[in-house]
Amino acid sequence: MQLTGQSFIGSRRGASAGAAILALNPATGQYLEPAYFPASPGELDQAAELAAQAFPIYSALSGKQRAVFLREIAGGLDAIQQEIAERAHLETALPMPRLLGEVARTTGQLRLFAAVLEEGSWVEARLDSPLPERKPLPRPACAPCCGPSARRVFGASNFPIAFSAAGGDTASALAAGCPVIFKAHPAHPGACELAAGAIRRAIAHCGLPEGVFSLLYDEGPVIGSALVRHPLIQGVAFTGSLRVGRALMDLAAARPHRSLLH
């Protein structure tokens, strides 16, 4: 796949405008091509609107239909496992065996969720009783829920594949019937683009609405903060530092009925 440096706004690509983002090869100190360009506020709105439009269609699919989609993503990642691991190696200097292992972990997660969807017992209603005496914190009563119009996922710096565009947070959201808008990590934008390409091809192959998945680039917190505040985004999945996590909690707390997953 030829890297373009553009966001994925549903089925189309973003503009090549704004301050360029260049990944740095930590082993050589050299910047890597291509340049990546931040998503605009208008593109953010378009991605959120597409996700909201996709939600009633995608969430209504049967578990077996979503399982087919997840397996298609896993197969697409298998087909580019060497390519995505090599790009992640350039962007992070992590060893190739570790990165190939991340590809296998990612595809394994996708296939695990697919198997659960096919098996079907996940639809059974249950209630986890509260544990007020639990340490270090009490546990409230918990019941499964479903229905966010879109899930916003943040990538992690230290897992360029397994906690990235097609990683566990994305896989779980897609398995639950939630469209995903993924905010790519600026340290490994090329690996994100390759994984996003595999997801987009799976969407096209399965004939799903284009808003099921988008990927947005941004070097700083502008796009991420705007997504957390966006009225069409009802859930946020995040892996990262305590400082950023607290900032996201503050943003999410300002919006009622907003969930933040760690």
C-alpha positions in Angstrom: 0.0 0.0 0.0 1.3 3.4 -0.9 1.4 5.8 2.0 -0.3 9.1 1.4 -0.2 11.1 4.7 -3.9 11.8 4.6 -6.6 11.0 7.1 -9.4 8.6 6.4 -12.8 10.4 6.4 -15.0 7.4 5.9 -14.3 6.1 2.4 -12.4 9.2 1.2 -9.1 10.7 2.1 -8.4 14.0 3.9 -6.8 17.1 2.6 -3.0 17.5 2.3 -2.9 20.9 4.1 -1.7 22.3 7.4 1.5 21.8 9.4 3.1 18.6 8.3 3.7 15.8 10.7 6.8 13.7 10.1 7.6 10.4 11.9 11.2 10.2 13.3 13.3 7.1 13.0 14.8 6.9 16.5 17.6 4.6 15.3 18.9 7.1 12.7 17.5 10.4 13.8 16.1 10.9 10.3 12.6 12.0 9.5 10.5 9.5 7.4 8.4 10.2 4.4 5.6 10.9 3.6 4.5 13.9 5.5 1.2 13.5 7.4 -1.4 16.3 7.6 -3.7 17.1 10.5 -7.4 16.7 10.0 -9.4 19.9 9.9 -12.4 20.7 12.1 -14.6 20.3 9.1 -13.2 16.8 8.4 -13.7 15.9 12.1 -17.4 16.9 11.8 -17.7 14.9 8.6 -16.2 11.8 10.3 -18.6 12.2 13.3 -21.6 12.6 11.1 -20.7 9.6 9.0 -20.3 7.6 12.2 -23.7 8.7 13.4 -25.3 7.8 10.1 -23.6 4.3 10.2 -24.6 3.5 13.7 -28.2 2.4 13.3 -27.3 0.2 10.3 -24.1 -1.3 11.7 -25.4 -1.8 15.2 -28.4 -3.7 13.8 -26.2 -6.3 12.2 -26.3 -9.8 13.7 -23.3 -11.0 15.7 -22.4 -13.4 12.9 -22.4 -10.6 10.4 -20.1 -8.5 12.5 -17.9 -11.5 13.0 -17.5 -11.9 9.2 -16.3 -8.2 9.2 -13.8 -8.7 12.0 -12.4 -11.8 10.4 -12.0 -9.9 7.1 -10.0 -7.2 8.9 -7.8 -9.9 10.5 -7.2 -11.5 7.1 -6.2 -8.1 5.6 -3.7 -7.5 8.4 -2.3 -11.0 7.8 -1.7 -10.1 4.2 0.4 -7.0 5.1 2.0 -8.3 8.4 5.6 -7.9 7.1 4.9 -4.4 5.6 3.2 -3.0 8.7 5.8 -4.5 11.0 8.7 -3.0 8.9 7.1 0.4 8.9 6.5 0.3 12.6 10.1 -0.8 13.0 11.3 2.4 11.1 9.0 4.6 13.2 9.8 3.1 16.7 13.0 1.0 16.4 11.3 -1.8 18.2 12.6 -5.2 17.1 10.9 -7.0 14.3 10.0 -10.1 16.3 8.2 -7.9 18.8 6.3 -6.1 16.0 5.3 -9.3 14.2 4.1 -10.5 17.5 1.9 -7.4 17.8 0.4 -8.1 14.4 -0.4 -11.7 15.6 -1.9 -10.3 18.8 -4.1 -7.9 16.9 -5.4 -10.5 14.5 -5.9 -12.8 17.4 -8.0 -10.3 19.3 -10.1 -9.7 16.2 -10.7 -13.4 15.7 -11.4 -13.9 19.4 -14.2 -11.2 19.3 -15.5 -12.8 16.1 -15.7 -16.2 17.8 -17.6 -14.7 20.8 -20.0 -12.9 18.4 -20.6 -16.2 16.6 -21.1 -18.2 19.8 -23.8 -15.8 21.0 -23.9 -16.0 24.8 -22.7 -12.4 25.0 -26.3 -11.2 24.5 -27.5 -12.7 27.8 -28.5 -10.0 30.3 -26.7 -10.0 33.6 -26.1 -7.7 36.6 -22.8 -7.6 38.5 -23.7 -6.9 42.2 -22.1 -3.9 43.9 -19.1 -4.6 46.1 -19.0 -1.6 48.5 -16.2 -3.0 50.6 -13.9 -3.8 47.7 -10.3 -2.3 47.9 -8.9 0.0 46.9 -12.2 1.3 45.5 -15.8 0.0 45.9 -17.5 -1.4 42.8 -20.9 -0.1 41.9 -23.6 -2.3 40.4 -22.8 -2.9 36.7 -25.0 -3.9 33.8 -24.0 -4.3 30.1 -25.2 -1.5 27.9 -25.1 -0.8 24.2 -26.0 2.2 22.0 -23.2 4.8 21.6 -23.4 6.4 18.2 -19.7 6.3 17.8 -16.6 5.4 19.7 -13.5 7.6 19.8 -10.2 5.7 20.2 -6.8 7.1 21.1 -3.7 5.2 20.0 -0.8 4.3 22.4 2.8 5.4 21.8 4.4 2.1 22.9 2.3 -0.4 21.0 2.3 0.9 17.4 0.1 -2.0 16.1 -1.6 -3.9 19.0 -2.9 -0.7 20.7 -3.3 1.2 17.4 -5.8 1.6 14.6 -6.9 -2.0 14.5 -6.0 -2.9 18.1 -8.1 -4.1 21.0 -10.1 -0.9 21.7 -11.1 -0.7 18.0 -11.8 -4.4 17.8 -14.0 -4.4 20.9 -16.0 -1.3 19.7 -16.6 -2.8 16.3 -17.6 -6.1 17.9 -20.1 -4.2 20.1 -21.7 -2.5 17.0 -20.1 0.9 17.5 -18.5 2.8 14.6 -15.0 4.0 15.4 -13.1 7.3 14.8 -9.5 6.6 15.6 -7.0 9.4 16.4 -3.7 8.2 15.0 -0.6 8.6 17.1 1.9 11.0 15.6 4.9 8.8 16.4 3.9 6.0 14.1 1.5 7.5 11.5 2.6 5.1 8.7 1.7 2.0 10.7 -1.6 3.6 11.5 -2.3 4.3 7.9 -1.5 0.7 6.9 -3.8 -0.8 9.5 -6.6 1.7 8.6 -6.3 0.7 5.0 -6.9 -2.9 5.9 -10.0 -1.9 7.9 -11.3 0.3 5.0 -10.8 -2.6 2.5 -12.8 -4.9 4.9 -15.6 -2.3 5.1 -15.8 -2.2 1.3 -15.6 -6.0 0.9 -18.5 -6.5 3.4 -20.6 -3.7 1.9 -20.8 -1.7 5.2 -21.6 2.0 5.6 -18.5 4.1 5.1 -18.8 5.8 8.5 -18.1 2.5 10.4 -14.4 3.6 10.6 -12.4 6.8 10.1 -8.9 7.8 11.1 -7.8 11.3 11.8 -4.2 12.7 12.1 -3.1 15.5 14.4 0.2 16.2 16.1 -1.2 17.9 19.2 -4.4 17.8 21.3 -6.6 19.9 19.1 -8.5 17.1 17.2 -8.5 14.7 20.2 -10.0 17.3 22.5 -12.6 18.3 19.9 -13.6 14.7 19.4 -14.1 14.1 23.1 -16.3 17.2 23.3 -18.2 16.4 20.0 -21.9 15.9 20.6 -22.0 12.8 18.3 -19.3 11.0 20.1 -20.7 9.0 23.1 -17.7 6.9 24.2 -13.9 7.3 24.4 -11.3 4.5 24.7 -7.9 5.7 25.9 -4.5 4.1 26.7 -1.8 6.5 27.8 -0.4 8.8 30.6 -2.1 9.8 33.8 -1.8 13.4 32.8 -3.6 13.0 29.5 -6.1 10.6 31.1 -7.1 13.2 33.7 -7.5 15.8 31.0 -9.8 13.5 29.0 -11.8 12.8 32.2 -12.3 16.5 32.7 -13.5 16.9 29.1 -15.8 13.9 29.3 -17.2 15.0 32.7 -18.5 18.2 31.0 -20.7 16.1 28.8 -23.6 14.0 30.3 -23.9 10.3 29.2 -20.3 10.2 28.1 -18.2 7.1 28.8 -14.4 7.0 29.1 -12.8 3.6 29.0 -9.2 3.0 30.1 
